């Protein structure tokens, strides 16, 4: 499974004073309504509950009809004071807007795609107009190919709609995938006086490229070889940065270390077998964790070339430091767990 993210923001045209944040999102769905299906499981269940309540009230009225009016009618409201019985949704008051998702089943993808609208502190919002000026959409697909195909389709539809509603609204911002990582670091630089800039370096070895491609199998919101520039100290670098929910919830810096790489001069001089636990801990846990924290990222380290004993010892140290340490034999399965499964579960807090 694969997770990607869309960030979009409309702006008003010449003949409008304001435009809903979800204007283009809604228009894309309306234009292709045969390809989109709204899924509202809580709402559907609540409707069944309300029907049961109505039936039960009728039964109460029959059982108490010997008492006559108004007893039989008032008893219904006493026993069921509010006909709007609903299932509670954590973080949302009773009667607030239902959580929904939208399923795309069109021919632009081989398999259905799910869309979730996200927002900060989602339980406070009841309507898209009450949220920020950006609309954030998580896109869940069976694989990365379906995800990329849907993003291309969605972007083309948005741009087409924008051309003929320009007097009312235009699309000010439409980003997805790695573009969102760009925006994340641009914002960090603007918000943090210690950060002077950032740029992308070239990949250093085959294992880094292999890990990055594995990351992209689970999320498209990722970029390789990010280096941020600070005014004091070393410039932190990240072999991979992944933001599965587009900056919401858990965001990851992924450190990749290959102690078997032949052209790695540092390794050639000091192979892992000749390093003590302190050196390895510094290279794989302590130093990259300090770097990751400067960009508000959680650290995942993927290492190749450690002995089983070295890996087991470092695993315990990593756990105590809240660092995820993976090796060459388990990293793909574990990346799936953190980049997709964990992110999908964390989405609950932000779905609107």
VEXTI-560615 format. One record per residue: residue in three letters; x, y, z of N, C-alpha, C, O in turn. Coordinates in pm, whole numbers, plus 32768, in hexadecimal, padded with zeros to 4 digits. Example, Ala and Ser with C-alpha at 12.3 -4.5 7.8 and 13.67 -1.06 7.14 Angstrom:
2
ALA85277DC7830C84CE7E3E830C85287EB6830C85907EB4834ESER85057F1F82C485577F9682CA850A80038313853D80728324
***
This chain:
352
UNK80547F8880008000800080008057807D800080CB807B802BUNK801E80E87FD0806B81637FB8801B81DB7FE77FA081DF7FDAUNK8061823F801F801F82B8804E80658332801280DF833C8014UNK8014838F7FDE804A840B7FA87FF6847E7FE07F9E84688032UNK801384F67FB47FD285697FF17FC585D97F8B801D85EE7F38UNK7F5586207F917F3C86947F3C7F24870D7F967EDC87067FF9UNK7F62877B7F727F4787F97FB67F18885D7F4C7F5E88747EE9UNK7EA388977F617E6F88F47EFE7E2E896B7F427DF889607FB0UNK7E3489DD7EFF7DF78A577F357DC08AA97EC27E0A8ACA7E64UNK7D408ACB7EC67D068B227E5F7D168BB47E877D318BD47EFBUNK7D048C0B7E267CFE8C9A7E417C8D8CD57DED7C658C9C7D87UNK7C5A8D477E197BE58D817DD67C098DBE7D4E7C778DF17D39UNK7BA78DB57CF37BB58DF87C737B828E877C7B7B6A8EBC7CE7UNK7B718EC47C077B4A8F527C017ABC8F697C347A9D8FD57C66UNK7A668F057C2679D88F177C4579AC8ECE7CC379378EAA7CD0UNK7A088EB77D1F79E48E717D9B7A2C8EB17E107A9D8EDE7E05UNK79E78EB37E827A238EE97EFC7A678E7C7F4E7AC88E977F94UNK7A348E027F467A718D927F8B7A4F8D127F4179F08D0C7EF4UNK7A9F8CAD7F5A7A8A8C2B7F197AA28BBD7F817B038BC57FCDUNK7A4C8B577F867A5F8AEB7FE87AE58AA47FD17B128A947F60UNK7B218A7B803D7BA38A3680347B9A89B87FE07BF889957F9AUNK7B2989727FE87B1B88F47F9F7ADB89067F167AA788A67EDDUNK7ADE89817EE07A98899E7E637AC489427DF17A7189017DB3UNK7B46893B7DD77B7688EB7D657B6B88567D807B4E88077D26UNK7B81882F7DFC7B7087A27E217AE187757E047ACB870C7DC9UNK7A8087C77E2E79F387A57E1879D187A57D84798387507D57UNK7A0A88037D3879EB880A7CA97A2387927C5D79E487607C00UNK7A9A87647C847AD186ED7C427A7586757C587A5D86277BFCUNK7A4186677CD279E785F87CF0796386077CA4792F85A57C6FUNK792D86817CA178B086977C5878C0867C7BC3786886417B84UNK793086A67B8B794986927AFC795685FF7AD8793785D67A68UNK798585AF7B37799A85207B1F794A84CD7B84797C846B7BBAUNK78CC84F77B9C788084BC7C09786A84267BFB785983E17C5FUNK786B83F37B81785883627B7078D383147B9F78CC829A7BB2UNK7944835A7BB279C083177BDA79DF83267C707A4082EC7CA1UNK798C83737CB779A7838A7D457930835D7D9978BD836F7D73UNK794F83227E0B78E782F27E67790883207EF4797683067F27UNK78AA83647F3478BE83917FBE789F831E801D783782DC8011UNK78F98306807B78E8829B80DD78DC82DA81677937831E8195UNK786A82C381A9784F82FE822C781C8291828977A4828C82A6UNK7874823982B9784781C6830877FF81EB8389779C81AB83AEUNK7831825283CF77EF8279844B776582B3842E770582968475UNK775D830583C676DB833E83A2767682D3837A760182DA83A1UNK76A38271832E764982058305761B81B4837D75A6818C8385UNK7677819B83DA76518150845175F081A084A77590816984DDUNK760B822384B275B2827785027524827884CA74C382798516UNK75188277844674938277840B744881F7842F73CF81F98447UNK74908187843274508109845B7426811084EE73BC80DF8513UNK747A814E85427459815C85CF73DD81B385DF73848193862EUNK73D8822285957364827A85A072E3823485757279824B85B0UNK72ED81DF85107277819484E5724A8133855371D28123856AUNK72AB80F485967289809C8606724880EA867871EB80B986B8UNK727881648691723E81B786FA71AD81D986D8715681D2872EUNK719481FE865A710B821D863270AE81A48645703D81B28673UNK70E181308621709080B786327076809B86C57008807286EBUNK70DC80B1871870CD809787A7706980F887E6701D80D2883EUNK706A817587BA700A81D787EE6F7B81AE87CC6F2081BC881EUNK6F69817D87536EE4814F872C6EB880DB87846E4380D087A9UNK6F18808287A56EF7801087FA6ED2803E88886E76800988C5UNK6F1C80A288BA6EFD80D7893F6E70811289406E2480FD899EUNK6E50815C88D86DCB819A88CE6D5D813188D36CF681458913UNK6D7280BF888F6D0F8055888E6D02801589186C937FF88946UNK6D758000895B6D737FBF89DE6D3180168A496CFC7FE48AACUNK6D37809C8A326CFE80F78A966C7B81378A666C4C81978AA3UNK6C41810389FB6BC9814389C56B52813D8A246AF7818F8A1BUNK6B5280DC8A7F6AE480D28ADF6AE0814A8B3D6A7881668B79UNK6B5381928B4A6B5382098B9F6B1F82848B566B0282EB8B93UNK6B1382768AD16ADE82E58A836B3F83588A756BAF83548AA7UNK6B1083BF8A2F6B6284388A1D6B5384938A956AE984928AD4UNK6BB984E28AB96C3884ED8A726CA3848E8AA46D1684988A7AUNK6C7F84308B006CE483DA8B406D3283898AD86DAD83858ADAUNK6CE983498A7C6D2D82EF8A1F6D90833A89C66DFA830489A5UNK6D7183B589A06DCA8403894A6E3E843C899A6EB18435896EUNK6E2184748A106E8D84AE8A616EF084448A8D6F68845E8A96UNK6EBF83CB8AA86F19835E8AD36F8383408A6B6FF383198A8EUNK6F62835289ED6FC6833B8984703E8398899670B1836E898CUNK7020841889B1708C847989BE70D6846C8A42714B84908A4DUNK709084388AA870D284228B29713783B18B1D71A883BC8B4EUNK710E83458ADD716682D18ACF71D082E58A63723E82AF8A6CUNK71AE833389FC720D83558991720B83ED898171C884208928UNK7253843789D7724B84C889D97279850D8958725385808940UNK72C784CA890772F78507888A72F7849E881E733D84398829UNK72AB84B587B772A28452874C7324844386FF733B83DF86BCUNK737A84A9870B73F784A486C074608454870C74C984898730UNK744483D7872374A6837F87617517836C86FD74FD834D8689UNK7592837D87297602836F86CC76768326870E768283218788UNK76CA82EE86B8774282AB86E877AA8314870877C2836E86B7UNK77E8830C877C784E836E879F78CC835A874D78F682E98736UNK790883C88721798683C686DA79EC840E872F79D984838752UNK7A5883CA87517AB9840387AC7AEC848A877A7B1084988706UNK7AEE84ED87D37B20857187B17AB985CB87727AD8863D874FUNK7A3C859B876279D585ED8724795985EC877B7933858387B0UNK7918865F878C789E866487DC782B86208794782C86198719UNK77C785EC87DE775385B0879E77118612873E77028688875CUNK76EA85DD86CA76A6863086687704867D860C76D586C185B1UNK778A8674862177E586BA85C877EA8672854277BB86018534UNK782486B584E07826867F8459786D85F7845578D285E28498UNK7835859D840778668514840178EE850E83BA790D855F8363UNK793F84AC83E279BC8490839C799C8440831E795583DC8325UNK79D0846C82AE79B6842682317A38841381E47A9C845781FDUNK7A3583B881877AA183AB81267A6183A2809D79EA83848091UNK7AAF83BA80377A7D83B37FAE7ACF834B7F627B4A834C7F67UNK7A8A82F37F1C7ACE828A7ECF7AC782AA7E3A7A5C82C57E04UNK7B3B82A67DF97B4282B87D697B48822F7D267B9A81DB7D4BUNK7AF082197CC57AEA81977C807AF481A87BE87ACD814E7B9EUNK7B2782197BBB7B2F82337B2C7B9B81E17AE77BE481957B27UNK7BA481F37A617BFF81A27A117C8D81D87A0A7CE1819F79C4UNK7CAA82457A527D3382797A517D9082277AA97E0A82347A9FUNK7D5881D37AFF7DA8817B7B547D7780EC7B467D0380D47B25UNK7DCF808D7B5F7DA880007B557D527FD57BCB7D007F7B7BBFUNK7D6580167C3D7D1E7FF37CB77CE280707CF57D0E80DF7CD8UNK7C7B80607D4C7C3F80D57D8D7CA581217DE27D0880EA7E11UNK7C8981A27DF37CDE81FB7E427C86823F7EAA7C1582667E8CUNK7CB9824C7F267C70828E7F917CA983197FAB7D22832D7FA9UNK7C4E83797FC37C7584037FE07C428429806A7BCD8414808AUNK7C9A846380BD7C77849381427C9E8526814C7D0F854A812DUNK7C41857B81787C60860681927C9A8613821E7C6385DD827DUNK7D0A865B822B7D4E866A82AC7D5386FC82D57D5287558280UNK7D59871483597D67879B838E7D9D8797841B7D8B87348462UNK7DDF880284447E11880E84CE7D9B880C852E7D34884B8513UNK7DA987C485A07D4187C186077CB887AF85C67C5F880285D7UNK7CA88742857C7C35873285247BB08738856D7B4C875F8531UNK7BAA871285EF7B2A870E86347AED879886477A7687A48667UNK7B3C880386357B07888986477AB988BA85CE7A6F891C85D5UNK7ACB8875855E7A9488A984E17A18885B84B67A1387E184C1UNK79B588A5848579388868845A7921887C83C578CB8839838AUNK796B88D58387795688F282F979DB892082BD7A2989628302UNK79F68901823F7A76892982037A9489BE820E7B0889E48217UNK7A2C8A15820C7A438AA582147A808ACF82987ABA8B3B82A3UNK7A718A7983007AA48A9D83857B348A7283997B6E8A8C8403UNK7B6F8A3083367BF88A0383437C588A6983097C2F8AD782E3UNK7CD78A4583017D398A9E82C67D1D8AAD82307CC48A6B81FAUNK7D698B0381F07D558B1D81627D8F8AAF810A7D7F8AB48090UNK7DD18A4D81447E0689DC80F97DAD8961810F7D7E8948817DUNK7D98891780A57D53889880B07DBB882B80A57E0B882A8047UNK7DBB87CE81057E1E876281077DD686DE80F37D7486C08136UNK7E08868E80947DC78611806E7E2D85A080727E9485A8802EUNK7E13853880C07E6584C080BC7E2A846080567DB1844A8051UNK7E82842780057E5A83CF7F977E9183447FB37F0A832F7FB3UNK7E3882E47FC97E61825A7FE57E4382037F6B7DD382017F38UNK7EA981BC7F3D7E9A81687EC67EDD80E17EDE7F2B80D07F3BUNK7EBD80827E867EF57FFC7E957F8B7FFC7E7F7FD37FB07EBFUNK7FBA80507E22804980577E07806D80E47DD7801581387DC3UNK80EE80FB7DC6811C81817DA180EE81A87D1480D7821E7CFAUNK80E181467CBA80B581667C328027819E7C32800B82007BEEUNK7FCD81607C7E7F4581947C887F44821E7CC87EFA82777C9EUNK7F98822F7D2E7F9F82B17D717FCB831F7D117F8E838A7D0DUNK803583057CC48067836A7C67800383847BF77FF283F67BCCUNK7FC0831B7BC97F5C832C7B5E7EE983847B8F7EBA83DB7B46UNK7EBC836C7C097E4E83BD7C3C7E79844F7C4D7E2D84AA7C2CUNK7EF184657C817F2084EE7C957F27853A7C107F0385AF7C09UNK7F5584F67BA87F5985367B257ECF85597AF37EB885C67ABEUNK7E7184FB7B037DE785137ADA7DAA85877B297D6B85DF7AEFUNK7DBE85887BAC7D8385EE7C027DBC86797BDF7D7286DB7BDAUNK7E3F86807BC87E7D87007BA77E4A87347B217E2D87AB7B13UNK7E3E86DD7ABE7E0C87077A3A7D7D87387A437D5A879D7A05UNK7D2986F17A8F7C9E871A7A9E7C9487A17AE47C4387F67ABFUNK7CE687B57B497CE588347B937D0D88A77B387CCC89107B39UNK7D7788947AEB7DA488FF7A927D3D891C7A267D28898F7A01UNK7CFC88B479F37C9588C9798D7C1F891979C57BEE89767985UNK7BF388F47A3C7B84893C7A7B7BAB89CD7A947B5A8A287A83UNK7C2789E27ABC7C568A697ADB7C508AC47A607C3B8B3C7A6EUNK7C618A8B79E87C628ADE79707BD98B1879507BD18B857917UNK7B6C8AD179747AE98B0879517A9B8B4079C77A278B6779B7UNK7AD78B447A3E7A958B897AAF7AEF8BF97AE37ADF8C277B54UNK7B4D8C257A8F7BB18C857ABB7B7B8D087AEF7BBA8D487B44UNK7B068D327ABE7ACC8DAE7AF37A9D8D9F7B837A938E017BCCUNK7A808D237BAB7A528D0A7C347AC48CD87C8E7AD38D077CFFUNK7B148C7A7C5C7B7E8C407CAE7BEE8C0C7C557BD68BDF7BE4UNK7C678C117C887CDA8BD57C457D258B807CAB7D178B937D24UNK7D758B237C797DC08ACE7CD57E458B127CF57E9A8B217C9EUNK7E558B3A7D707ECD8B837D9B7F408B237DB77FB38B437D9CUNK7F1F8AAF7DEC7F868A507E157F5389C37DFF7EE289A27E25UNK7FA4896F7DC17F8388E27DAD800588937DB1805288947D51UNK801D88507E20809A88077E34807C87797E5E8014875D7E9AUNK80D8871F7E3F80CD86957E6E815886577E6F81B6868D7E35UNK816385E37EB181E1859A7EB2825585EA7EE8824A862C7F4FUNK82C685E37EA0834086267ECC833486BC7ED7837F86FB7F22UNK82D586F87E8D82C1878A7E97829A87B17F2682BB881F7F54UNK825587597F6C822D87767FF582A58773805382A987BC80B6UNK8307871D80348383871C808383CE879F806E840487D880CDUNK83D287D07FF2840D88537FD583CC88BE802D8410890D806EUNK834988BF802D830089248079831A8916810F8323897A8155UNK8327889B813F8342888281CD83C488C681F883C8890A825EUNK842E88B481A984AE88EE81CE84B1898581B684F489CD8200UNK846B89B5815284628A46814084228A8781BB844F8AF081E9UNK83BA8A4781EE83788A7E826583D28A7582DF83D58AD28330UNK841C8A0882EC847789FB835E84E08A6A835C85018AA383C5UNK85148A8882E785788AF382DC853C8B798302857D8BCA8345UNK84C18B9282D8847F8C1282F7845C8C1E838C845A8C8C83C3UNK84428BAD83CC84168BAF845784888BA884BC84778BCE852FUNK84FD8B778491856B8B5C84EE85E28BB684CA861B8BA9845EUNK86068C0F852586738C6D850B86FA8C27850187598C6184CBUNK87058BAD853387838B63852D87978B2084A688068AF68485UNK872C8B16845587368AD583D387438B40836686F08B9A835DUNK87AB8B34831587C58B9982AE87988B6D822387888BC181CAUNK87838AED820F87588ABC818D87608A258188877E89E381ECUNK874689EE81128751895D80FE87628942806A874189968016UNK879688CB804987A388A47FBE87AB880B7FB687B687C7801CUNK87A587D87F3C87B287487F27883E87287EF48870876B7E99UNK887C86C17F2E88FC868D7EFD88E286177EA0886F85F07E8AUNK894C85DE7E6C894085667E19894A84EB7E74898684F17EE0UNK890D847D7E48891484027E9789A383CD7E9889EA83D47E34UNK89CB83987F0D8A5683727F208A7382E27EF78AE282C67EC9UNK8A1482897F058A3081FD7EE489B181B27EBE894281E77ECAUNK89C281387E90895280E87E5F88EF80C77ECD887680C07EB2UNK891E80B37F4788C2808D7FB3886481017FD587EF80EB7FF2UNK8897817B7FD0883F81EE7FE587D181F27F7C875D82097F9DUNK87F681DB7EFF879281DA7E93872E81697EA686B7817A7E8EUNK875F80F67ED2870980837EEA86A380A17F59862E80807F4CUNK86D080E07FC58676810280348611816B8008859B8163802AUNK864081CF7FBC85E382367F8E857581FB7F36850182207F43UNK859981A07EDE853481607E8984D3810D7EDD845C81067EBEUNK850580CF7F4884AD80857FA2844B80E47FE883D580C47FF6UNK847D81588012842781BB805283B881E67FF3834481F4801BUNK83DB81FD7F748379822A7F12830E81C27EF382A581E37EBCUNK832881467F1582C180DF7F06825180F27F6C81E280C27F57UNK826E81397FD9820B814B804481D681D9804C816481EE8078UNK8225823B802381F482C68023823A83157FB682B283067F9FUNK81ED83697F72822683C07F0C825784437F44829784917EFDUNK823A845E7FC4826184DE800182EC84CB803C82FD84C380B6UNK834F84C57FE583D884A78011843B84E47FAF842084F27F38UNK84B185087FE4851F85397F9285A285007FC985AE84EB8042UNK860484E87F71868684B67FA186E985287FB786DD85937F7DUNK874A850D800D87C28560801D87A585F4803487C786497FE2UNK8767860F80A3874A869880CD87B786C8812C87DD86828189UNK87E9873E8113884B877B816E88178805819587F98858813FUNK880E881C821887E388A08246885D88EE827688BD88B582ABUNK88588970826288C889C7828288A78A15830288408A59830AUNK88FF8A0A836588E88A4C83E689538AB583FC89BF8AAF83C2UNK89338B17845289948B83846989FE8B5C84CE8A688B9B84D4UNK89E38AF4851F8A468AC785818A4E8A2E857C89E789EA8583UNK8AC789F985718AD7896885748AD7892984EA8AD5896D8484UNK8ADA88A184EA8ADA8857846D8A558862842689ED88728466UNK8A56885B83A389DC885B835489A287CE835089DF87758314UNK892E87B6838E88F38730839088CD8702830488A1875282B1UNK88DD868182EB88B08649826D885D85CC82878876858382E7UNK87FC85B4823287A18542823F87A184F681BC8788852F8152UNK87BC847581C487C18424814A8737841C8108872D841D808DUNK86CD8414815A86448416812785EF8461818D860184508206UNK859284B2815D852C84EE81B284A584C1817F848984CA8107UNK8450849081D983CB846081B48363849F820F836F849B828AUNK82FC84D981D2828D8519821B820B84D681EE81C18512819FUNK81EC845D821D817B841281E780F6845C81E980A6844E818CUNK80DD84AD8252806084F8825A8074858A8235802785E1825EUNK80DC85A681E880F0862D81B6811C8691821D810B8709820AUNK81558663828B818186BD82F6813086AE8375815D86D883E0UNK80B98674836B806C865483E380AB85DA842880E5858483E6UNK809F85D484AB80C6855E84F98159853C84E681AC859684DEUNK817B84BA84DD8206848D84DB824884AA84548214848683EAUNK82BC84EC845B830E850883E5839884CC83FD83C884CA846FUNK83D8849C8394844F844A83A884C8847B835A84BF84A082E4UNK853B847A839F85BD8481835E85F583F3835F85F183B083C6UNK862783C682EE8659833D82E386EF834182C6871A8370825CUNK873C8311832587CD8307831787EE827E82DD87C082188310UNK883F827C8273886481FF823188FB81ED823D894882448215UNK8923817C827489B28163828889D680D98252899D8074827AUNK8A3680D781F58A63805981B98AF6804481DA8B4D808481A0UNK8B107FE982378B9A7FCD825E8BDE7F6882028C507F40821BUNK8B987F3F81998BD37EE181388BF17F2480B48C297EE4805AUNK8BCE7FA380A58BE07FE980268C747FF880068CBF80338054UNK8C9E7FC47F938D2C7FC37F718D66804E7F5D8DD980677F80UNK8D1480AA7F248D4B812D7F068D3581927F758D47820A7F62UNK8D0F81607FEC8CFD81B9805D8D8381C580A68DAB816A80EEUNK8DC7823780928E4C824680CA8E4D823E81618EA78203819DUNK8DE88279819F8DE1827782308DD781E882648E1881C482C6UNK8D87819782218D77810D824C8DF580BD82318E1D80698282UNK8E3580D781BE8EAF808D819D8F1A80A182078F6980478223UNK8F1C811882418F80813382A88F5980F9832E8FB080D6837EUNK8ED780ED83488EAA80BF83CC8E2D806883BB8DBE809883D6UNK8E3B7FEB838F8DC77F9183808D7B7F8384038DB27F98846FUNK8CFC7F5E83F88CA77F54846E8CDE7EF284D58CD17F08854DUNK8D1C7E8884A68D4F7E2485048DC07E5C855A8DDB7E2685C6UNK8E017EC6852C8E707F0085788E457F7885CC8E997FB9860BUNK8DC37F9585CE8D928007861B8D557FD8869D8D137F7086A2UNK8D6A802687068D2D800087858C9D803287888C73807E8730UNK8C52800887EC8BC3802887F48BAC80BF87FE8B4680F187CFUNK8C098106883D8BFA8196884C8BFF81DD87C58BAF823787ABUNK8C5D81B487708C6681F086EB8BE981D486998BB3822C8657UNK8BBD8156869E8B47813086508ACB817986838A7781A68635UNK8AC0818487068A4C81CB873E8A4B825C871189E1829486F2UNK8AC1829A870D8AC9832586E38AA2833386508A57838F862DUNK8AD482D985FA8ABB82E2856A8A2A82BF854489F382F984E7UNK89EE8261858D896C822B856588F7826185B68885825C8589UNK89148295862E88A682BD868688B3834D86B5885F83A18694UNK891A83698701892183EB8746892B846086E588D984BC86EBUNK898D845E868C89A384D08632892F84E385D088FC855385C3UNK8902847A858A88918490852F880F84B6857687BB84FA853CUNK87FF848A85F4878884B28640878C8547865E8726858B8654UNK8801857A8683880F860A869B87EF8659861B87AC86C08620UNK881E862785AB88008669852B87698667850F872F86CD84EBUNK872C85F38521869D85E5850286498643855885E8867E8528UNK866E865185D6862086A5863186268738860985CA87838627UNK8691876285C6869987ED85998630880D852F860A8880851CUNK860187A584EB859987B884858514877E84B284BA876C8460UNK850687618534848A8729856B846486A5852883F086908505UNK84C6864E851784B185CD84D784D4855C8536852E85698589UNK848C84ED852B84AF847385728517842785208518842E84A5UNK856F83DF856585DF839E852085C68309850C85A182C08568UNK85DC82DF848F85E68251846C8671823D84328699828483D6UNK86BB81DD8468874081BD8432873B813283F4871180D18433UNK876881298376877180A983308805808C831B884B80DA82DBUNK8834801C834F88C37FFF834C88DC7F77830B888F7F198319UNK894B7F7282C489767EF882808A077EDA82A58A5B7F3482A3UNK8A247E5E82C78AAE7E3882E18AD37E2783728B497E198392UNK8A707E2783CD8A8B7E0B845A8A7F7D7684758A347D2F8432UNK8ACA7D4A84D88AB87CBF85048A347CB5855189FD7D1B857BUNK8A037C3D856289867C2A85AD89947C5E863B89377C9B8671UNK8A077C4686788A1C7C7587018A1E7D0D870889E27D488761UNK8A637D4C86AA8A667DDE86A889DA7E18869689B47E7886DAUNK898F7DDD863B89087E10862288B07E02869D88677E5F86C0UNK88B57D8F86DF88627D79875688857DDC87C4882C7E118806UNK89067DF587D9892E7E54884189007EE2882088CF7F2A8877UNK89107F0987A288E77F8F877A88507F9E877A881B800B8790UNK88097F30876187777F35876187437F6087E986E57FB087F1UNK877F7F2C885287557F5288D987727FE588F48720802B8930UNK87E5801588C7880780A288D987A980FB88878780816688B5UNK878780CF8810872D811E87BB86A3812887FA8667819387FDUNK867180B8882E85EC80B8886D85E7811C88E08584816488F0UNK8651812089308653817B89A3865F820D89798644826889C8UNK8687822588FB869782AE88C8862582D6886C862A833F882DUNK85BD82818864854C829A8809857982A68779854882FB872DUNK85D7825187548606824886CA85E181BF869485EC815A86DAUNK85B481BC86188590813D85D7860A810C858A8633814A8528UNK8644809E85B686BC8066857586947FE98527865C7F8B855FUNK86B37FE984A686907F7A844F870D7F478408876D7F9283F6UNK870C7EC983E1877E7E93839787547E68830B86E07E7582E5UNK87B37E3482C087997E16823387317DA9821F86F47DA181B5UNK871C7D54828486BF7CE48275862F7D08829985D37CC3826EUNK861A7D7282E685917D8F831385607E1982EE84ED7E3B830CUNK85B27E6B82AC858D7EF882A085147F0F824584C67F6B825FUNK85017EBE81DE848E7ED68185840A7EBC81CD83AC7F0B81C3UNK84047E4D821583897E2D8260836F7E9582CC82FD7EBE82E1UNK83D87EBF831283C77F1F837E83A67FAB834883597FF48386UNK83DF7FD082D783BB8052829C83288055827882E580BC8289UNK82F47FE6824682657FDE822882137FF782A681AD803C82A1UNK82417FC0831581F87FCF839381F3806183BF818A809283E6UNK826480A783B88269813083EC82358196838681EA81F183AAUNK825C81878309823981EC82A581A981E08277816B82448253UNK81738166827780E88158824C808B813682C0802F818382DEUNK80A080C68302804080988367803480FA83DC7FC5811F8401UNK80A48123841580A08181848580648206845B8013823F84A3UNK808B823783E6805682B783B67FC082AE839E7F77830C83BDUNK7F93823E83687F04822D834F7EB6823283D37E4B826F83D9UNK7EEC81F3843B7EA981F784BD7EAC828384F87E4A82B08533UNK7F1B82C984E97F268351851E7ECB83B384D67EAC841E850AUNK7EA0838E845F7E4A83E684117DC78405845A7D8A846D8443UNK7D9B83AA84B17D1D83BB84F97D128443853C7CA7847F8541UNK7D82847485707D8184F285BB7D68856B85617D3F85D58591UNK7D80855B84E07D7D85CF84867D0E85C9841E7CF7862C83D8UNK7CCA855884117C61854D83AB7BED85AA83CD7BC385B38441UNK7BBA85EF83687B4B864D837B7AD6862383257A6D86658327
***
